[in-house]
Amino acid sequence: MASVNQKTWVEIDQAAIAHNVQQFKNIIEPEVKLLVAVKANAYGHGLVEVSKIALAAGADWLGVDSIDEALALRQAGVNDPILIVGYVLRSRLSEAVENGFRLIVYNRETIEELGKITSFDPSTRLRANSAQDRNSKGKINIHLKIETGISRQGVMPEDAPKFVKLIKKFPHLNIEGISTHFANIEDTTDYSYAQKQLKTFQEVVSSLEKEGVNIPLKHTANSAATMLFPETHFDIARVGISLYGFWPSPEAQQTVGEKKKEGGVLKDFSLQTVLTWKTIVAQVKDVKVGTAVGYGCTERVERDSRIAVLPIGYWDGYDRKLSRVGEVLIKGQRCKVLGRVFMNMTVVDVTDCEEVTVEDEVVLLGRQGSAEITADSLADRIGTINYEFVTRINPLIKRVVV
Ligand SMILES: *Cc1c(COP(=O)(O)O)cnc(C)c1O
């Protein structure tokens, strides 16, 4: 059964990734670059596997959170542009320089350190295989992040000219990009806050342009913005969750649905889910009515029951809050989690299934036959969002491309 020789594994549907990449390419102008957010182990889907499939399908850039993710991609032979969107320790900036990674910058300390370590011609320190990431002048490409209303990374709009001036003091730093991030574009169908952020961003860009500072790559859009508002695309669309086939939120799905009816570029837009998380049955046994299951004896079966032990638990990313409320698919049937999820095991009720035997396949997330367990439904049950559920699937679990 477990053809991959693992007791749990994640299957990645490469055709679905390619489909989703194509959907986004259909709704952005041909000159707009598509950046795929592959941070957090490609939202739990597998950093290297997803990156290679997405690039082959036509994505242009990759977005990672950390220098380690960026290095893992280079080591796997990925030489396409990589933008590190999260914080890089000053002690590790030289690794970013040597590998030609693009960096999001927003504080003086980082800029000064970058200036210091590039005070020689940095092209001499670039690794040979990162040639595509070096612009012709041998400078390091940085993207200035503007704070427009999410209050996380970013320089205040009024400080942008000051930061540009600081960066320009260093001859080997090239301001390749300027960006911001929306705070409230998927949690609502009221887009006024996002519009205000966009306006602030545009004001910063045009005031810099008035001073003769033209930054080639402007970017603001995440999945929701890319689907909903073409005016947010600028030069790069940074798409994460929806490249994995998920909607950023029910509200975004609703607004896209309304726009689809109006026709236009979204008319034929569709997403396909990419990930299926599987395990197998480790043991099956019959227990009498009233038998307690799991630590704390939090659940007693209400009838004579057949139970199955699954060899996965909260360490694998099957959240402990799914105790008593989770469901899995066995033989195309929904089976409820009994008692508490353990560290490495979970018990489910298979009384209503046809004959279940050891090493039968179990779907924790995804489709089996005509039944499906969605990330949204699991996330709902534990008070979180699809993003968190999938990113927490343990990265050590094997990702298998199908
Ligand atoms: C993660 C991330 C994105 C992608 O957001 P989604 O909502 O998953 O599409 C875009 N931009 C930045 C800066 C990010 O960190």
The ligand as an SDF file (V2000), in Angstrom:
LIG
                    3D

 15 15  0  0  0  0  0  0  0  0999 V2000
    3.6860   35.4610    1.8250 C   0  0  0  0  0  0  0  0  0  0  0  0
    3.7340   36.6960    1.0920 C   0  0  0  0  0  0  0  0  0  0  0  0
    2.9560   36.8950   -0.0520 C   0  0  0  0  0  0  0  0  0  0  0  0
    1.9430   35.8820   -0.5400 C   0  0  0  0  0  0  0  0  0  0  0  0
    0.7000   36.0650    0.1270 O   0  0  0  0  0  0  0  0  0  0  0  0
   -0.5340   35.1370   -0.2040 P   0  0  0  0  0  0  0  0  0  0  0  0
   -1.6690   35.7300    0.5580 O   0  0  0  0  0  0  0  0  0  0  0  0
   -0.1930   33.7740    0.2920 O   0  0  0  0  0  0  0  0  0  0  0  0
   -0.7240   35.1790   -1.6640 O   0  0  0  0  0  0  0  0  0  0  0  0
    3.1240   38.0690   -0.7440 C   0  0  0  0  0  0  0  0  0  0  0  0
    4.0120   39.0040   -0.3310 N   0  0  0  0  0  0  0  0  0  0  0  0
    4.7550   38.8540    0.7650 C   0  0  0  0  0  0  0  0  0  0  0  0
    5.6930   39.9180    1.1790 C   0  0  0  0  0  0  0  0  0  0  0  0
    4.6340   37.7050    1.5260 C   0  0  0  0  0  0  0  0  0  0  0  0
    5.3770   37.5650    2.6210 O   0  0  0  0  0  0  0  0  0  0  0  0
  1  2  1  0
  2  3  1  0
  2 14  2  0
  3  4  1  0
  3 10  2  0
  4  5  1  0
  5  6  1  0
  6  7  2  0
  6  8  1  0
  6  9  1  0
 10 11  1  0
 11 12  2  0
 12 13  1  0
 12 14  1  0
 14 15  1  0
M  END
$$$$
